[in-house]
Amino acid sequence: MASPLDDTDHQILDALVDDGRMSMRTLAETLHISRANAYARVERLRTSGVLRGFRADVDPALSGLATSAYVTLTIRQAAWRQIAERLQALPGIVHIALVGGEFDVVLLVRARDNADLRRLVLDEIQGMDGVTNTRTLLVFEEPEPSGARAASG
């Protein structure tokens, strides 16, 4: 984005994180700005890539994905791009992050049950060229964060 975000931009992002279906009229009224200003700012945030889209917040357990886990990978560094491509193609992988520290990659994985998780980790991920080690951390509970956004600017 060419220009930095101002307070109004951050307020727009906060409002849309809370309710992505909010109308422009409601957004403008909530922030005490004109509808034209709200439209222009949202469009600028969208086209610049700050606002990446509007998504439904689906409860994984209620939608049939009752088992969640964080899976850490140790990989051969030169294989990162190929591994990332293959991971992106696998169903059930919600988030992929290349990290520094004790391991190289952290995945958030959602599966129907433990058997589905086992198949994904042992058969699919551990079988990838360049993956040298995995650790699976089963999620017991996922309380909602107290704020809509972890880092509000």
N, C-alpha and C positions, 0 to 999 in steps of 0.2 A: 504494500500500500504506500503510495507516494507521500501522503500526509499522515501524521500521527493521529491516533484516535483522541477525541476530546471527551469531556464528561457526558455530553449528550449521546455520543456513539456508544459509550460504555453502558449508559442507561438503556439504550435501545437493545443492546446485546443481552443485558440482564433480563429485560422484559420478555424478549423472545425466547430465552432459555426457559423462563418460567411458563410461558404459554406461546408456543410456536404457531398456534392457530389464531393468535390475536389479530384482529382487523387493523388496517392502517388507521382507521378513524379512532379506534380505542387506543392504539399506540400513541397517536398524536395527542389525544385528550389526556392520557395518563402522564405524558411527559411535558404537556403544555407547550407544544409546538404545532405548527400548521401541518395539515395532511400532506401538502406538497413537500415540505421539508422532511417529513417522515418517509415518504416515498423515495425522495432523492437520496437520503442517507442510507436507507435499507438497500437500495439498488447499488450505491457506491460500496457498501460493505460486502454485498454479494459479488459484484464483479471484480473486486480487488482480492477476493478469496478469504477475507476475514470471516464472513458468514458463509459457511460451506454448504448449508442446506437446512431443510426442515425434516425432522424425522419423528416417527412415532416412538414413544418410550414404552417398550413392551416388557412385561414381567416375564423373565425367562422360565421360571417354574410353571406359571399358569399357562404358558404357551407350549409346554411339553419338554422343556429343557431343564430338568430338575437337578442335574448335576453340573456344578461349576468347579473349575480348578485354575490355578495359576501354574503354568508349566515353564520352567526355566531350562534353557538350552545352553550347552557349551558347544561351540562350533569351530571349525577351521575358518579363520577370518577371510581367507580368499574365496570361500564358498558362500559368503553372506548374500549376495545378490540372487544367486540361484535358489538358495534356501528361502529367502523372502518371497520370491515368486511362487514357489511351491506351497508355502504356508498360506499365502493369499488365496490359493485355489481350493483349500480344504474347507469343507463345511464345518461350522462349529467354532472356528477361531474368530473371536470377536475383536481382539486387539493384539497387535504385534509391536514390540518395541526393542530396538537395538540399544543396549545399555552398557555402561562401564561397570566393572566390579568383578565379583566372584564368578559370574556367568555372563554370557554374551547377549542373550535374547530372553525376553519375558513375554509369555502369551497368556491371554485370558481366553479360556476355552469353555464352551457350554455344550453339554451332551444330554441325550435322553436319560441315560442312567450310567452306572459304573461300568457296565460292559461296553457301552458305546464309547465312553472315555478311554477305557483300556485299549480298545481297537484303534482309536485315533492316535493315542500316544505311542503304544508299543508297535503297532503295525505300520502306521503312516509316518509319524514324525521321526521315530528312532531309526526307521529304515532309510531316511534321506541321506544321500552322500553329503558329507561335511558335518553332519551332526555327530558329535563324539559322546555327549552325555545329556541326559534329561533328568529333571527332578519334578515331581508333581506334588503340588500343595492343594489339597482338597479344601474347598470353601464350605464352611459350615453355615455361615449366616452373612448377609450383606445388608446392613442397615443403611438407610439413605443418609447422605451427608446433611448436616444441619442447614447449609445454604444451597441455593440452586446451583451456584458456581463455586468451585473450590478456590479459584483465584479471581477475585473481583477487582477490577482496576479502578 
